[in-house]
Amino acid sequence: MGEDVDGHGVDRSRASLLIRRLAVLTGAYTLASAGIAHAGDAPDVGSGKCQVIKFCVDVGVSDETGGSGGQAGGSQGGGDSGDGKVECKYTKVDPKPPAAWPGWKGADPKKNDVYFYGCTDGGQNDPDGFVVVPLGQPPVPQVDPRVLAQRAVDSMTLLGPDIASPRAAGKYTVGVPIWMWVNQSATTYGPNTASATAGGITVTATAKVSKIVWTMGDGASVTCNGSGTPYTSSQDMAESPTCGHVYSKTSAGAPSGKFPVTATSTWTINWQGGGQAGQLTEVRQTNVQVAVGEVQVVR
């Protein structure tokens, strides 16, 4: 008690917010330096002393269990860095509240510990409060299913399109339709499924390519909502029914005499778990150089 909050290197405004929340959550257990204060009295945060409540959370100092991102005493969720995410943390209350503290709810203070669960964005609806747990058993951190969904995606091997046509070794002609298609596999097209588990929650994500955008190197762009249709000789000079392009000029003036073609796939990932569901998006690319010439007329 009486310890300088600023001595922990904690921003005074954050310490003020936490102490005010503690004062509200502990009800009448506030103690002013001159005597007992009323429950509605605001702590004297300006003094920089933790002297106005009967017990204090050591702000900014993690529980001795240490760890972060899924360990008690560490951070969970996003950081308080202006990105709209909320950083939440379990912090052990030491010394413990008195035995008469209502928050014990009948639990024996000699056999239990108290942790404060708080978030740092300052919102009124943050899930702040106290958690009573048996001695030596830190609370299990809450896990954001969206974080687990991204972990599942990161464990997948999502690659760019496996281009079957056009081929780098192919010879293409101005005015003749090119059929574009890709080979399908779990890593280049999907479906690709993976799961991630933490804090008793399992999230399963399934990824599949929803579209491929082809930039053809001549200024044209073609969006295909599927893998494309493989060409067969019986199609002769017909255009692809699903994904194709017709060049109107040769690649002679392009770097290396070939058009740089890029196929960009959009992976749509649906996930569910922990009582939630959502969708994520990933983008991958593959490049190929395509030579386009003119019809050679034999006389």
Secondary structure, DSSP 8 states (H G I E B T S, - for coil): ---BGGGGT--HHHHHHHHHHHHHHTTT-BEETTEE--TT----GGGTB--SBSS-B-TT---TT---SSSTTSEESS-SSSSS---EEEEEBSS---TT-GGGTT--TTTEEEEEEEESS--TT---EEEEEETT--------HHHHHHHHHHHS-----EEEES-TT-EEETTS-EE-EEE--TTTTS-EEEEEEETTEEEEEEEEEEEEEEE-SSS-EEEESSS-----GGGTT---SSSEE--SS-STTSGGGSEEEEEEEEEEEEEEETTEEEEEEEEEEEEEEEEEE------
